[in-house]
Amino acid sequence: MGRATGGVRFVDWMRPGIAFAVNGALYGSLLARFPEIADRVSASESQFGVALFAAAIGGLLGSLAAPRLTRAVGDLRAALVAGTGYAALAVAVAWAPDLTLLGCALLLVGILDGAHDVTMNAAAVRAQQQLSTVLMGRLHATWSLSLVGAGALGAAAAGLAVPVPLHINLVAVAAIALQLIVAGRRESVPAGRSTVPVAAVPPESAESAERDPASAVRPVRLRHVLPVLGLAALAASYVESPGQEWTGLLLSRGLHAEAQVAASAPVLFAAGLVASRLALDSAQRRLGSRAVAIASGVTMLLAVLAGTLFTAVQAAPVWALAAIAVAGVGAGPVFPLLFGAADHLSVRHGIPAARTASIVSALSRIGAISAPVVVGPLTETLGMAMVFAVMATGALLVLLALPRAAGDPPAVRNGR
């Protein structure tokens, strides 16, 4: 592919790219083999749900602990440590002989997954600043594509009766090897650019505040930006989580769709995520982050409101499928924009990128944990249209919060 923007070699922005690919591949591989893993330890649905809840709690803990790891070893090394640890513990999940050990392994995997989520996004901010371009869209698209590809390979492995430990061992070895190979490559930095980690960028000085009166009120603005950022991350989970987990059930039980039609709902939502993430970097360079954030929120809101109407009037399932796909397109830019906010917050306010990524990751995981608890009782009481209604509430909050949180990174403000 030649050289990237600013004279930096392809390998330099591939460092975080490999981390995103590894994270998606490990998660997708485990997802595909979870039914067999549950059968091997004789777990009931409720018992396996408790084990997965342990993984979710671990992810939250890892997200909160990641900034300490980044401060200790730097963003790139932190991503390498968390990524290799995630791969190694995925093997423990595949080999767990009973439910208790499976729950412990999933808890530890969750911790490393949460830490990896934060550190790879912090490393992406560092690469983005060094390259003077936007990368979050293609990196998050890489994660989505890697997850889908690994899931498909996992389904094929299950169909061919490949033992779960062998499959996960091969994926883990490949993941660790890829990370070590890329980490061993020497990093190049464009002339005139600093190699200081993003986490070390200091706050603006009083002298700069005197030169720029507007900067004197930045601490006040910051107190508003961080809660808004957190609200957008939490609300986005109430769009993505039901979009992936509940839309199939909505079609089958709410609109009485055939099994293959219902099964296509989460696939179309995921396809929408990938499509908009692939176009995101170009859209940010042309329009700016705030304009993209507004377009994202409006697209999501209109799509899910239409889906609510289609479900309420018992329209043909194809109309709900169209609404789900468009909602995925609208939702795709949200998390890349939120993690990308670490860029302008580190430059403008001196906040370590890992801290911002930790806020986004932790609150998104809280949303993912709590969304099923909200959606389940509502749909049971008021009908399956409440899946779209919950997504509409999340989309509205994202529309109100995301444009305020997603400031343009320096590369966009400089017109690069």
N, C-alpha and C positions, 0 to 999 in steps of 0.2 A: 504493500500500500504506500510505500515511499515514506516521506517525512511528514510529520504532523505540523500543526501551526506553531510558529515561533522557532522553527529549526530543531525542535525536540523529536527524537527518534520515536518510531512507532512503539518500541518496547516501553518507553517511559509512561505513556498513558495506558499501556496494556497491563502495567502492574496492578492498578485497581481493577482493571477489566477482568483479569484472571481471578481476582478475589470474588467478584460478582458472579462469574461463571461457576466457580467452585461452590459457592454458597447455594446457588440455585440447583446445581447438579446433585449435591448431597441431599438437599431437602426433597427434590423430586424423586430421587432413588428410594429414599425411605418411605415416602408417601405411597409409592407403587407397591411396596412389599408389606405395608402395615397389616393388611388382612391376614397374611400368612404368619407374620410375627405374633399377632393376637391369637391366632389358632394354636401356635406352637406352645404358648404359655397358658392355654386354656382360659383366656380372659373373656368374660362376658362383655356385652356392650358397655354396661355401666363401669365395670372394672377398667376396661381399656380407655374409657373416657377420663377416668381419674388419672391414669398414666399419662395421657396426652395433656391433661391439665397441669401435671407436674412439669412437663416440658414448657408449657406456656409461662408458668411462674419462673422457671429457670431463665427463659428468654428475657423476662422483665428484669430479673436480678442482674443478668449479664449486661443488659443495656445500661443499667445504672452504674455498674462497676467499670465499664469500658474506659471512661475518661482517665481513671487512675492508671490503667494499663498504658494508655497512650502517653501520659505524662512521664511514665517510667522508662519507656523504650522508644517512643516516637511512633508516628502514625503508621508508617509502612511496616515496621517490625511488629507492631501490635496486631495489624491485620494478618501478618504471617503466623504469629503465635496463635491467635484465635482460630484462624483457618485450619492450621494443621491439627490443633486440638479438637476442633469440630470433626474433622475427618477421622481421627483416631477413635473418638468416642462413638461415632456412627457405627464403627465395627463392634463396639460393646453392645449397642442396641441390637445388632443382628445376631449376636451370640448369646444374649441374655437367656438363661435357662428357665427362669420362673418370673412370675408377675412382679414380685418385690424388686428383684434385680433389674427388671425391665424399667420399672418406674424410676429407680435410682439412675439408671443409664440415661433415660429421657430427661430427667432433671438436669444432669450434667451436660448433656447435649444442648439443652435449651440455654444454659448459661453461656456456653461457647458460641452458640448461634447468635444470641443477643449481643455478645461482645464483638463478634465478627461483623454483624450488621452495622454497628456504630463505627468500628475502626475502618472498615472498607469504605464507608461513606466519607469519613474524615480524610482518608488517603485520596479519595476521589477529589475532594476540595483542594487538597494540596496540588494534585496534578492539574486541575483546572486552573489554578492560579499561576502555576509555572508555564502552562501552555497558552495562557491568555485566551482561552476559548471555553465554551460550555460543553460539558461531557455527561451530565447527569442523565439526560434522556437516553443516550445510547447505552450507558452502563446499566441502567435499570431495565432497559429492553434486553440487554445481554442476560441479566438475571432471569427474566421471564422466559426467554427462549431456552435457556439452559435448563430451567425447571421442566418445561414442556418436553424437551428432548430427552432428558433423563427419565421423566415419567413414562414416556413412550418406550424407551429401552427397558425400563423396569417391568412394564407390562409384557413386553416380548419375552424377557427373561422368565417371568412367572409362567407364561404360556409354554415355554420350553422346559419347564421344571428345573431351571437352574437353582441350586440351593441358595437361600437368602444370604447366609454368611459369605459364600463365595462371591456372589454378585456385589455385595456391599464392600467386601475386602478389595475387590478390583477397583471399584469406584474410589475408595479412600486412598489406595496407593497412587492412582492416577492423579487425584486431587493434590496430595502432598507433593508428588514429584513435580507437577506443573508449578506449584507455588515456589518450590525451592529453586527450580530452574530460572524462573523470572526474577526471583530475589537475588540470584547470583549474578545477574547481568548488571554491568556498570551503568549507573544512571547519568544521563547527560542533562545539563541545565543550560538554557539559553544565556548568551552573554548579557551581563547586566542584571540577571535575576538572582535573587537570594536563594540559598539552600536551607534557610532557617525553617523548621517545621511550622505549619500553620498554627499549631497550638502555642507557639512561642511568640506570636505577633503581639506586641504590647498595646495597651490602650492608648488612645490619643492623648497627647500631652496638653497641659494647660496653655503652653505657648501656641499650639495649633488652634486651640479654642479662641485665643485672643485674635488670631488672624482671621478666623471664620466664626463670627458671632453665632451662626446657626448651630455650630458644634457644641456650644455651651448648654443647649437644651437636649443634647443627645442622650444623657443618662435618663432624663425624664421619659423620652421617647422609648428608650430601651425597656423600661418597666412595663410599657404597654405592648411592645413587640413580642417579648417572650411568652406572655400568656396567650396572645393571639396565635402565635406559632403552635403552642401546645393545643389550643382549641381546634385549630385546623387539622392537626395530626389525629386527635381523638375522633373528630367528626368524619374524617376520611375513612377511618376503619368501619364506620357505620354505613359506608357505601360499598367498600371493597369486600368486607366480610360477608354480608348478605348476598352481594352480587356473585360470589364464588360458591357459597355454601347453601344458600336457600332458594336460588332461582330455579333450580331443577325441580325441587319439591313444589314450588309455586306453580309451575306449568303442569305437573302431573296431578296435583290435588286441587289447585285452584281453577285450572282451565281444562282439566281432564285430557291433557295431551298424551300421545303415545310415548312409550318408554324412550325410544330413540330421539324423539323431539325434545323431551324433557332433559335428556342427558346432554343435548347440544347447548343448553342455556349457559352453564358455566364456561364451556369452551368458547362460545361467542363472546362472553364478557372478557375472558382472558385474551382473546384475539384482539378485541378493542383496546385493551391495555397496551399490548405490544405495538399495535399500529401507531397509536398516538405517541408512544415513547420513542419510536424510531424517528418520528418527525419533530420531536420536541426541540432538540438542539438547534436545528435550523430555524424553527419558529421563534425561539428566544432571541437568536441573533438578529432576526428581521424585525420583530415586534416588541421585544422586551418581556421580562418575566411577568410584570403586572398584567399586561394585556393578555398574555397566555393564561394566567391564573383566572382572569375574569371569564375568558372564553371557556375554560375548563369547567368552572362552576356553573355557568349558564347551560352548557351542554348537558351536564349531569342532571341538573334540576329539571330541565324541560323533558329529558328522556324518561326520568323516573315518574314524573307527574303524568306523562302520557301512559306509562305502564300501569300506574294506579287506575287510571280511567279505563284502559283496556281490560284489566282484570275485573273491575267493578261491573262492567257491562257484559262480561263473558264473551269478549271478542275472540276471534280465531287466534290460536296460539302463535301464529306467525307474527302478529302485531306485537305481542309481548316479547318475542324473540328479537324483533327489530329494536324495541326500546332497550332491551338488555345490552345488545351490541353497542348501541350509541352511548349508553351509560358507561360502558367500558372505555370507549374512546374518550369520553369526558374525564373519567377517573384516572386515566393513564398518567397525565402530567403531574398529578397532585404530589405524590411522595417524592419524585425527583426534584420538584420545585421546593418542597419543604427541606429536604436534605441539602439542596443547593443554597438555601438561605444561610447556611453556615459560612458560605463564601463572603457575602457582604457583611455579615455580623462580625466575622473575624477581622475584616479590613476596617470597618467603620467603628466598631466598638471594642475590638481587641478580645473578643470572646473566643476561646479555643474552639476549633471546629468540632472536636470530639464532644464537647459539652452540648452544643446545639444538636448534633446528631443523636446524642443520648436522650435529650428531651423528646425529639421526634420519635425515636424508636420506642422508648418506654411508654409514651402515651398512645402510640399506635397499637402496641401490644395490649395495653389496658383495654382499648376499644375492641380489639379482636377477642379478648377474653369475655368481655361483658356483652357484646352484641348478641350472641346466641341466647343469653339469659333474658334479654329484652325482646328479641324477635319471637322466640318460642311461645311464651304466654300470650303475646298480642295476637299472633296468628291463630292460636287455638281458640281465643275468645272472640276475635273480630273478623277472622277470615284471612286467606292468604294474600289479599291485597295489601295487608299491613307490611309485607316484605318491602314492597315498593314505597309505602308510606314512611317506613323507617329510613330507607335510602334517601327519600326526598328530604327528610329532616336533616340528615347528615350533609346532603348536597347543599342545602340552603346555608347551613353554618359554614361550610367550606367556602361558598361564594362570598359570605360576609367577611371571613377571616383571612383566607389565602392571599388575596391581592395586597393586604396590609403586611403580611409576613414575608412574602416572596419578593424581596428587593432584587434589583438587577445586579448580577455579579460584575466585577470590574471590566471583564472582557466585553460584556454587552454595553456597559456605559461608555466604553471607549470606542465602540463601533467596530470591534474586531469580529 
